[in-house]
Amino acid sequence: PESRFALQFHVPLAEAYVELGRVAEGSAIIEKNLPLMQKQFGEQDPVMAAGLRVRGLVHLFNNNLPGARRNFEAATAIYKAKGPARQAEVERMQKFFDRLGAAEVRAGSVKK
C-alpha cells in the first residue's frame, strides 16, 4: 500500500492539473487514489476530505454542479467533524462554495 505521504501528494498534484485546465489528468489521479485513501485512512480522514474537495473541483470544471456540491459538502463535513484543529480547511472550503455558487448562477440553476 502507498504511504500516507504518497497519497497526500496526489491530492495537490491532481488539484494543480485541474486548475491548469488539464482536468482529465487531474481527474484520473484523484479517481485512482480516492479508493486507496478510503481503504487506508477511512472515510472521515482529512486526507479523504482533501480528495473529495479535488473531486468536487473536477466536477465543477466539468459543469457537473450537483456532483461538485456533493463532494464539497462531504469534504466540509469531514473537516467540521475534526473540530477547531481543521477550521482553516473549513474556511478554505468557502472559496470552493463561492466558485460553485458563481457557476450555478451562470448556469441559471439558482437565482441571484
Summary of the structure (lengths in Angstrom):
residues: 112
radius of gyration: 13.8
end to end distance: 46.7
largest distance: 46.7
contacts: 340
relative contact order: 0.12
helix: 83%
strand: 0%
